[in-house]
Amino acid sequence: MLGQDDNGNPQLIEQFKTKVSDVLPLKDNLKFSDEDVLRRFLGARNGNLELAEKMFRSYLGWRADNNVENVLTESFPEDVAAAVYGGFCGDDKDGYPIFYTRYSANVDPVLKKYSEDQLIRFHIYVNERCREKMKCANRKRMSFILDLAEVGLGLITNSKVSSLLKKSMSMDQDRYPEQTRRIYVINSPMGFPTLFAAFKSMLDAKVQQKLHILGKSFMKDVSEYIDPSQLPAEIGGSGGPLKVLKGDPNSYVPPCRLNAPSPVSPAVSAGSAASFHTAEDGANASDAEEPAPAA
């Protein structure tokens, strides 16, 4: 099976390059190389060239339609960033970066204030920061810790949350393939594994194998691959402070200097797919410009 951590089939990769030569080289500040990007899509489609090309071209259309190349220059409301509190907290035992997220129980105001597309926009921002971190660390995958300590089953069954979760999962899988090393869902409430089964079925088999759903006694399982010294104090680790992603890109210092656009300051860059006007600004979130649908 072709994956981005092995050499793959050189002949197959060359065939893929030929099929998509019309769009190479890729305009992507955070890529390792064109070949690495193609290898990821081949891996996601188990080496099937036809399916990989279809997935890859859809991805390029999505990046263009949503101005993904410039999302790291945009500012986001702090209440959005606080609702999905997260940041980088260390490396696993093999040197792969870790991204920690804690979901807030008080998300109703955010769900009412902003449209789904606006919240998905922030999720794209987080994904691109993760790509930036991986490139700086020279690691092509990352481990994720999703903390549900503040989340109850009532929130998970909320129709808006459910829709947002499904779209986020679909985007992660279709637009950022072969990027995940392990996913730990910790502090999951009783009954969550059964409830999550409906969402889990959306994931490819390879992604499902990387997913570990744990309750409050998670440290033994997590520490098998991640030393507690690399985990934030919020969950019982002894690592340094979390490098939190906030809404203002000027408040975040990237882990290294890459050839990427410089932050701008209006509330959102002019070319962004979703502006963050709210009712308080005299415009309803539903009236905000929305991203073009993915190709």
SULKAHU-V262940 format. One record per helix or strand. SS is the DSSP state (h for helix, s for strand). FROM is the first residue (numbers start at 1). LEN is the number of residues. If there is no record, write none. Layout:
((SS/FROM/LEN) (SS/FROM/LEN))
This chain:
((h/10/10) (h/21/3) (h/34/11) (h/49/17) (h/68/6) (h/78/6) (s/84/8) (s/97/7) (h/108/6) (h/116/22) (s/142/6) (h/153/4) (h/159/17) (s/180/7) (h/192/9) (h/205/6) (s/211/3) (h/219/4) (h/228/3) (h/233/3) (s/243/2) (h/249/3) (h/279/3) (h/285/3))
